[in-house]
Amino acid sequence: MADDEVSDVLGVPWVARTLQLRPDGVTARTGIPPVATLVHRDEPPRRRAVLYVHGFVDYFFHPHVAAALAEHGYDLYALDLRDYGRSIRPGRPPDDVTDLGLYSEEIDTAVRLLRPRYERLVLLGHSTGGLIAALWADARRGLGLIDALVLNSPWLDLRGSWAQQHLLTPVLDVVGRVAPTAVVARLDPEYGKALHSATGGEWDYDLAWKNSDFPVTAGFIRTVRRGHARVARGLHVDVPVLVLRSDRSGPNKGWHDELVTTDSVLDVEQIAARAPLLGDDVTLVTVPGGAHDLALSPAPAREQYLREVTDFLAARLPDATPPAPATAAGTARPAPTATAPPPPPPAAA
């Protein structure tokens, strides 16, 4: 364990490192600077790594994903973004943002720490984290900071009627600018209830950090819709992209029997339609029976999701460094350490 790491809530061998971030707009109001948290297993490093970015009102509690990736030679590092999960600080509103571009700082910081240590680095984002990851990868193209982008049910468009998409968006753009904290909706709690072990699901997580009945503000919707508009205009991500989705969307309001075997949050057809706009090398994979968070799907969809990810990485990211030639004494020379240029400042969403 490094000196700046502490034991994580997931228990041994997980550790967490606090990333100090620059003051932001919330700091100007509260005096409290933001932090992010980088979580990983305290084990001898492998040659490759995956950096995970969670979704809205979410955090990392997926050790089974780390175990599956480890079997294929990847260390998993997970970011809890500012004001989410482990990074929530008293006095700062949790789980809210008015500019997705702010998250570039924590991704840049994590990549700056990881890139020199690993031959391959993959960025993996879920839902809103998938949108954030795609925008970041587009803004950082040409720098060689990551080798692939994997998106688990990315939020690339607004689910809803034509009126909600085309008439409500400009209204919320104005409201989100002048009254960013105005509550315009609430998350439907039923999907969260279907996931959590206390209400019949498979997963045990901190309900203070992943709250399925959370207010959605105008400022948040405004910045997300601006991100959607950037995707609609076309991104130019310059690494292989894997987009994964469920095969069907279920109702996103109220209880139904397929909450965790369909995407009951997003529209899977929208994901499929927007995926080709991410870059020139995009693979779309459908996981039958998958939940919105495919990693939390019931078996066998969960296993298929993990297999699709590891198969894609094996096919698209062959070893960066060939086996080192033997010296006269019969020992292998150490592989060179990868380096990367310092990251540029965060890009606005």
C-alpha positions as CSV (number, residue, x, y, z in Angstrom):
1,M,0.0,0.0,0.0
2,A,1.3,3.4,-0.9
3,D,1.7,6.1,1.7
4,D,-1.2,8.1,0.3
5,E,-3.6,5.2,0.2
6,V,-5.9,3.9,2.9
7,S,-7.9,0.7,3.4
8,D,-11.1,0.9,1.3
9,V,-14.7,0.1,2.3
10,L,-14.6,-3.0,0.1
11,G,-12.1,-4.5,2.5
12,V,-8.8,-6.3,1.9
13,P,-7.1,-6.0,-0.6
14,W,-8.9,-2.9,-1.8
15,V,-7.3,0.5,-1.1
16,A,-8.4,4.1,-1.9
17,R,-6.4,7.2,-2.7
18,T,-7.8,10.7,-2.4
19,L,-7.1,13.0,-5.4
20,Q,-7.1,16.7,-4.5
21,L,-8.8,18.8,-7.2
22,R,-8.8,22.5,-8.1
23,P,-11.5,24.7,-6.5
24,D,-14.7,24.7,-8.6
25,G,-18.0,26.6,-8.6
26,V,-19.2,24.8,-5.5
27,T,-16.0,25.8,-3.7
28,A,-16.8,29.4,-4.5
29,R,-20.1,29.0,-2.7
30,T,-19.1,26.7,0.2
31,G,-15.3,27.2,0.6
32,I,-14.9,23.4,0.3
33,P,-12.7,22.1,-2.5
34,P,-13.6,19.0,-4.4
35,V,-11.8,15.6,-4.3
36,A,-12.0,12.4,-6.3
37,T,-11.2,8.9,-5.1
38,L,-9.1,6.3,-7.0
39,V,-9.8,2.7,-5.8
40,H,-7.9,-0.4,-6.7
41,R,-6.6,-3.7,-5.3
42,D,-3.3,-3.5,-3.5
43,E,-1.5,-6.3,-5.5
44,P,1.6,-6.5,-7.6
45,P,0.8,-4.7,-10.8
46,R,0.1,-6.4,-14.1
47,R,1.0,-4.9,-17.5
48,R,-2.4,-3.5,-18.4
49,A,-5.1,-1.5,-16.6
50,V,-8.7,-0.4,-16.9
51,L,-9.9,2.9,-15.5
52,Y,-13.6,2.8,-14.6
53,V,-16.0,5.7,-14.4
54,H,-19.4,5.2,-12.8
55,G,-22.8,6.6,-13.7
56,F,-25.2,9.2,-12.1
57,V,-25.9,8.7,-8.3
58,D,-23.5,5.8,-8.3
59,Y,-20.1,4.7,-7.2
60,F,-17.7,1.7,-7.5
61,F,-18.8,-1.5,-5.7
62,H,-18.0,-4.1,-8.4
63,P,-15.1,-6.3,-7.2
64,H,-16.4,-9.1,-9.5
65,V,-15.5,-7.0,-12.5
66,A,-12.0,-6.5,-11.2
67,A,-11.7,-10.3,-10.7
68,A,-12.8,-11.0,-14.3
69,L,-10.4,-8.5,-15.7
70,A,-7.5,-9.8,-13.5
71,E,-7.9,-13.2,-15.1
72,H,-7.1,-11.6,-18.4
73,G,-4.2,-9.5,-17.2
74,Y,-5.8,-6.2,-16.3
75,D,-5.7,-4.3,-13.1
76,L,-8.9,-2.3,-12.4
77,Y,-8.8,1.2,-11.1
78,A,-12.1,2.9,-10.3
79,L,-12.8,6.6,-10.0
80,D,-15.5,7.9,-7.6
81,L,-15.9,11.3,-9.2
82,R,-16.2,14.5,-7.2
83,D,-19.3,14.6,-5.0
84,Y,-20.1,10.9,-5.6
85,G,-19.7,7.9,-3.3
86,R,-16.3,8.0,-1.5
87,S,-15.8,11.6,-2.7
88,I,-18.8,13.2,-1.1
89,R,-17.8,15.9,1.4
90,P,-20.0,17.6,4.0
91,G,-21.1,21.0,2.8
92,R,-21.0,20.1,-0.9
93,P,-24.2,18.9,-2.6
94,P,-23.8,15.2,-3.6
95,D,-24.3,13.7,-7.1
96,D,-24.8,16.9,-9.0
97,V,-22.8,19.0,-11.6
98,T,-23.6,21.8,-14.1
99,D,-20.6,21.1,-16.4
100,L,-19.6,17.6,-17.4
101,G,-16.2,19.0,-18.5
102,L,-15.2,19.4,-14.8
103,Y,-14.8,15.6,-14.6
104,S,-11.9,15.8,-17.1
105,E,-9.7,16.9,-14.2
106,E,-10.1,13.7,-12.2
107,I,-9.8,11.5,-15.3
108,D,-6.7,13.4,-16.3
109,T,-5.2,13.0,-12.9
110,A,-5.9,9.3,-12.8
111,V,-4.5,8.8,-16.3
112,R,-1.4,10.8,-15.4
113,L,-0.8,8.4,-12.5
114,L,-1.5,5.2,-14.4
115,R,-0.2,5.7,-17.9
116,P,3.5,5.5,-17.0
117,R,2.9,2.3,-15.1
118,Y,1.1,0.3,-17.8
119,E,1.6,-0.8,-21.4
120,R,-2.1,-0.6,-22.1
121,L,-4.7,1.6,-20.5
122,V,-8.5,1.2,-21.2
123,L,-11.2,3.7,-20.2
124,L,-14.5,2.1,-19.2
125,G,-17.6,4.2,-18.5
126,H,-21.1,3.3,-17.5
127,S,-24.3,5.3,-18.3
128,T,-23.6,9.0,-17.6
129,G,-20.0,7.9,-17.0
130,G,-20.1,6.5,-20.5
131,L,-21.0,9.9,-21.9
132,I,-18.3,11.5,-19.8
133,A,-15.7,9.0,-20.9
134,A,-16.6,9.4,-24.6
135,L,-16.4,13.2,-24.5
136,W,-13.1,13.0,-22.6
137,A,-11.7,10.5,-25.1
138,D,-12.7,12.8,-28.0
139,A,-11.1,15.8,-26.3
140,R,-7.9,14.0,-25.7
141,R,-7.5,12.3,-29.1
142,G,-4.1,12.2,-30.6
143,L,-2.3,12.2,-27.2
144,G,-2.0,8.4,-26.8
145,L,-3.4,8.5,-23.3
146,I,-5.6,5.5,-23.6
147,D,-5.6,2.4,-25.9
148,A,-9.3,1.6,-26.0
149,L,-12.7,2.9,-24.8
150,V,-15.4,0.6,-23.5
151,L,-18.9,1.9,-22.8
152,N,-21.5,0.0,-20.7
153,S,-25.0,1.3,-21.6
154,P,-23.7,4.8,-22.3
155,W,-26.2,7.7,-21.9
156,L,-25.9,9.1,-25.4
157,D,-29.4,10.6,-25.9
158,L,-32.5,11.5,-23.8
159,R,-35.1,8.8,-23.5
160,G,-38.6,10.1,-23.9
161,S,-41.1,11.5,-26.4
162,W,-40.4,13.8,-29.3
163,A,-41.7,16.7,-27.2
164,Q,-39.4,15.9,-24.3
165,Q,-36.4,15.6,-26.6
166,H,-37.0,18.6,-28.8
167,L,-39.3,21.0,-26.9
168,L,-38.3,20.5,-23.3
169,T,-34.5,20.6,-24.0
170,P,-34.4,24.3,-24.9
171,V,-36.6,25.2,-22.0
172,L,-34.3,23.3,-19.6
173,D,-31.3,24.8,-21.2
174,V,-32.5,28.3,-20.1
175,V,-33.7,27.1,-16.7
176,G,-30.5,25.2,-16.1
177,R,-28.5,28.4,-16.8
178,V,-30.5,30.7,-14.5
179,A,-31.7,28.2,-11.8
180,P,-29.3,25.3,-12.0
181,T,-30.4,23.8,-8.7
182,A,-34.1,23.7,-9.6
183,V,-35.4,20.2,-9.2
184,V,-37.0,19.1,-12.5
185,A,-37.4,15.3,-11.9
186,R,-36.6,12.4,-9.6
187,L,-35.1,9.1,-10.3
188,D,-37.6,6.3,-10.2
189,P,-36.7,4.1,-7.2
190,E,-37.8,0.7,-8.5
191,Y,-34.6,-0.1,-10.5
192,G,-32.5,0.4,-7.4
193,K,-34.9,-1.7,-5.3
194,A,-34.6,-4.5,-7.8
195,L,-30.8,-4.4,-7.5
196,H,-30.3,-4.1,-3.8
197,S,-30.1,-7.2,-1.6
198,A,-32.4,-5.6,1.1
199,T,-35.3,-5.5,-1.4
200,G,-34.7,-8.8,-3.3
201,G,-31.7,-8.0,-5.5
202,E,-28.3,-9.6,-5.7
203,W,-26.1,-6.6,-4.7
204,D,-25.2,-5.0,-1.4
205,Y,-24.1,-1.4,-1.7
206,D,-24.3,1.8,0.4
207,L,-27.7,3.4,-0.1
208,A,-26.3,6.7,1.1
209,W,-24.0,6.6,-1.9
210,K,-26.3,5.0,-4.5
211,N,-29.8,6.5,-3.8
212,S,-32.4,5.3,-6.2
213,D,-34.8,8.2,-5.3
214,F,-32.6,11.2,-6.0
215,P,-33.6,14.7,-7.3
216,V,-32.5,15.6,-10.8
217,T,-31.7,19.3,-11.3
218,A,-32.1,21.6,-14.3
219,G,-28.3,22.3,-14.3
220,F,-27.5,18.6,-14.6
221,I,-30.0,18.0,-17.4
222,R,-28.6,21.1,-19.2
223,T,-25.0,19.9,-19.2
224,V,-26.0,16.3,-20.1
225,R,-28.1,17.5,-23.1
226,R,-25.2,19.6,-24.3
227,G,-23.1,16.5,-24.1
228,H,-25.7,14.6,-26.1
229,A,-25.6,17.4,-28.7
230,R,-21.9,16.9,-29.1
231,V,-22.3,13.2,-29.7
232,A,-25.1,13.9,-32.2
233,R,-22.7,16.2,-34.2
234,G,-20.2,13.3,-34.2
235,L,-17.1,12.6,-32.1
236,H,-13.7,11.5,-33.4
237,V,-12.4,9.1,-30.7
238,D,-9.2,7.7,-32.2
239,V,-9.0,4.3,-30.3
240,P,-11.1,1.2,-30.7
241,V,-14.5,1.7,-29.0
242,L,-16.7,-1.1,-27.7
243,V,-20.3,-0.1,-26.9
244,L,-22.5,-2.7,-25.0
245,R,-26.2,-2.5,-24.5
246,S,-29.1,-4.8,-23.4
247,D,-31.3,-6.3,-26.1
248,R,-34.5,-4.5,-24.9
249,S,-35.6,-1.5,-22.9
250,G,-38.2,-2.0,-20.2
251,P,-40.5,0.7,-18.7
252,N,-38.5,3.3,-16.8
253,K,-41.3,4.1,-14.4
254,G,-42.8,1.8,-11.8
255,W,-42.2,-1.8,-10.8
256,H,-42.2,-4.6,-13.5
257,D,-40.8,-8.1,-13.6
258,E,-38.0,-7.3,-16.0
259,L,-36.3,-4.5,-14.2
260,V,-32.9,-6.3,-14.2
261,T,-33.3,-8.2,-17.4
262,T,-33.9,-5.2,-19.6
263,D,-32.5,-1.7,-19.7
264,S,-35.1,0.0,-17.5
265,V,-33.3,3.4,-17.6
266,L,-32.2,4.1,-21.2
267,D,-33.4,3.4,-24.7
268,V,-31.2,0.7,-26.2
269,E,-32.2,1.7,-29.7
270,Q,-30.9,5.2,-29.1
271,I,-27.6,3.7,-27.9
272,A,-27.3,1.7,-31.1
273,A,-28.2,4.7,-33.2
274,R,-25.6,7.0,-31.6
275,A,-22.8,4.5,-31.2
276,P,-21.5,4.9,-34.8
277,L,-21.1,8.6,-34.2
278,L,-18.4,8.1,-31.6
279,G,-15.5,7.4,-34.0
280,D,-14.3,5.4,-37.0
281,D,-13.7,2.2,-35.1
282,V,-16.8,1.3,-33.1
283,T,-18.1,-2.2,-32.2
284,L,-21.7,-2.5,-30.9
285,V,-22.5,-5.6,-28.9
286,T,-25.9,-6.6,-27.6
287,V,-26.2,-8.6,-24.3
288,P,-29.6,-10.4,-24.1
289,G,-31.2,-10.2,-20.7
290,G,-28.9,-7.4,-19.6
291,A,-29.7,-4.8,-16.9
292,H,-29.0,-1.2,-17.4
293,D,-25.7,-1.7,-15.6
294,L,-24.7,-4.8,-17.5
295,A,-22.1,-5.7,-14.8
296,L,-25.0,-6.0,-12.4
297,S,-27.2,-8.2,-14.7
298,P,-28.2,-11.7,-13.5
299,A,-26.4,-14.6,-14.8
300,P,-25.8,-15.5,-17.6
301,A,-26.0,-12.0,-19.0
302,R,-23.4,-10.7,-16.5
303,E,-20.9,-13.4,-17.6
304,Q,-21.6,-12.6,-21.3
305,Y,-21.0,-8.9,-20.7
306,L,-17.6,-9.6,-19.0
307,R,-16.7,-12.1,-21.6
308,E,-17.5,-9.6,-24.4
309,V,-15.3,-7.0,-22.8
310,T,-12.3,-9.3,-22.3
311,D,-12.6,-10.8,-25.7
312,F,-12.7,-7.4,-27.3
313,L,-9.6,-6.3,-25.4
314,A,-7.8,-9.5,-26.3
315,A,-8.6,-9.1,-30.0
316,R,-7.9,-5.3,-30.3
317,L,-5.1,-4.8,-27.9
318,P,-2.3,-7.4,-28.5
319,D,0.7,-7.2,-26.3
320,A,2.4,-3.8,-26.6
321,T,5.8,-5.2,-25.8
322,P,7.1,-8.5,-27.1
323,P,8.8,-10.9,-24.7
324,A,12.2,-9.5,-23.7
325,P,15.2,-11.3,-25.3
326,A,17.3,-13.3,-22.9
327,T,20.7,-12.0,-21.9
328,A,23.8,-14.1,-21.9
329,A,23.0,-15.1,-18.3
330,G,19.6,-16.3,-19.4
331,T,17.6,-13.6,-17.7
332,A,15.0,-11.4,-19.4
333,R,15.6,-7.7,-19.8
334,P,12.9,-5.5,-18.2
335,A,10.3,-4.1,-20.4
336,P,10.4,-0.3,-21.0
337,T,8.1,1.9,-19.1
338,A,5.4,3.7,-21.1
339,T,5.3,7.4,-20.7
340,A,2.7,10.0,-21.7
341,P,2.8,13.8,-22.1
342,P,1.2,15.9,-19.3
343,P,-2.5,16.2,-19.8
344,P,-4.1,19.4,-21.1
345,P,-6.5,21.4,-19.0
346,P,-10.1,20.1,-18.7
347,A,-12.3,20.6,-21.8
348,A,-15.8,21.9,-21.4
349,A,-18.7,19.5,-22.0
